[in-house]
């Protein structure tokens, strides 16, 4: 794929907007649902910052650890997110067991 300098700049700006949106929405929302079913590389930075903002603001949030353990990024990210104490963890039995590290 061929990208011009302008295209690369626009992509960089779009990624920065996505990264900052999570923190903004965490502060604005009454509660938040984080589902990692569709995991994009930018979420490696976005989701922990969002979860941290929710935790610090004492806002309730739900973590849905979809398909934990199918890849190192997903597993590492979900284990990092649980450190921010989700109010609810919504998952099937195998997802809950994997997230608990049993």
C-alpha positions as CSV (number, residue, x, y, z in Angstrom):
1,X,0.0,0.0,0.0
2,X,1.3,3.4,-1.0
3,X,0.7,6.3,1.4
4,X,1.7,9.9,0.8
5,X,3.1,12.1,3.6
6,X,-0.3,13.8,3.8
7,X,-2.1,10.4,4.3
8,X,0.4,9.4,7.0
9,X,-0.2,12.7,8.8
10,X,-4.0,12.2,8.6
11,X,-3.7,8.7,10.0
12,X,-1.5,10.0,12.9
13,X,-4.1,12.6,13.7
14,X,-6.9,10.1,13.6
15,X,-5.1,7.7,15.9
16,X,-4.4,10.5,18.4
17,X,-8.1,11.5,18.4
18,X,-9.1,7.8,19.1
19,X,-6.6,7.6,22.0
20,X,-7.9,10.8,23.7
21,X,-11.6,9.9,23.0
22,X,-11.6,7.0,25.5
23,X,-10.5,9.2,28.4
24,X,-13.0,11.9,27.4
25,X,-15.9,9.5,27.2
26,X,-14.9,7.8,30.5
27,X,-15.2,11.2,32.2
28,X,-18.5,12.1,30.4
29,X,-20.3,8.8,30.7
30,X,-22.2,7.5,33.7
31,X,-20.9,4.0,33.1
32,X,-18.8,2.3,30.4
33,X,-18.8,-1.1,28.7
34,X,-15.4,-2.3,27.3
35,X,-15.7,-5.2,24.9
36,X,-12.5,-6.4,23.3
37,X,-14.2,-8.5,20.6
38,X,-12.7,-6.4,17.8
39,X,-9.2,-5.6,18.9
40,X,-7.1,-3.1,17.0
41,X,-3.5,-2.3,17.8
42,X,-4.3,1.3,18.8
43,X,-6.4,-0.2,21.7
44,X,-3.2,-1.3,23.4
45,X,-2.7,2.4,24.4
46,X,-6.4,3.5,24.4
47,X,-8.1,0.9,26.6
48,X,-5.7,1.1,29.6
49,X,-5.9,4.9,29.6
50,X,-9.7,4.6,29.5
51,X,-9.8,2.1,32.3
52,X,-7.5,4.1,34.4
53,X,-9.7,7.2,33.9
54,X,-12.8,5.2,34.9
55,X,-11.0,3.8,38.0
56,X,-9.7,7.3,39.1
57,X,-13.2,8.9,38.5
58,X,-14.8,6.0,40.5
59,X,-17.1,5.3,37.5
60,X,-18.7,1.9,37.1
61,X,-17.5,-0.1,34.1
62,X,-17.9,-3.5,32.6
63,X,-15.1,-5.6,31.2
64,X,-16.0,-8.2,28.6
65,X,-12.8,-10.3,28.1
66,X,-13.9,-11.8,24.7
67,X,-11.6,-14.6,23.5
68,X,-8.9,-14.0,26.2
69,X,-5.9,-16.2,25.6
70,X,-6.1,-16.4,21.8
71,X,-3.2,-14.0,21.4
72,X,-0.5,-12.4,23.5
73,X,-1.7,-8.8,22.9
74,X,-5.3,-9.6,23.9
75,X,-4.2,-11.6,27.0
76,X,-1.7,-9.0,28.1
77,X,-4.2,-6.1,27.6
78,X,-7.0,-7.9,29.5
79,X,-4.7,-8.7,32.4
80,X,-3.7,-5.0,32.5
81,X,-7.3,-3.8,32.3
82,X,-8.4,-6.0,35.3
83,X,-5.9,-4.0,37.5
84,X,-8.3,-1.1,37.2
85,X,-11.0,-3.0,39.1
86,X,-14.0,-3.3,36.7
87,X,-17.3,-3.2,38.4
88,X,-18.5,-6.2,36.5
89,X,-16.7,-8.8,34.4
90,X,-19.1,-10.2,31.8
91,X,-17.9,-13.4,30.2
92,X,-18.4,-17.1,29.7
93,X,-16.9,-19.6,32.1
94,X,-13.7,-20.1,30.1
95,X,-13.1,-16.3,29.8
96,X,-13.6,-15.8,33.5
97,X,-11.3,-18.7,34.4
98,X,-8.6,-17.4,32.1
99,X,-8.9,-13.8,33.4
100,X,-8.7,-15.1,36.9
101,X,-5.5,-17.0,36.0
102,X,-6.9,-20.4,37.2
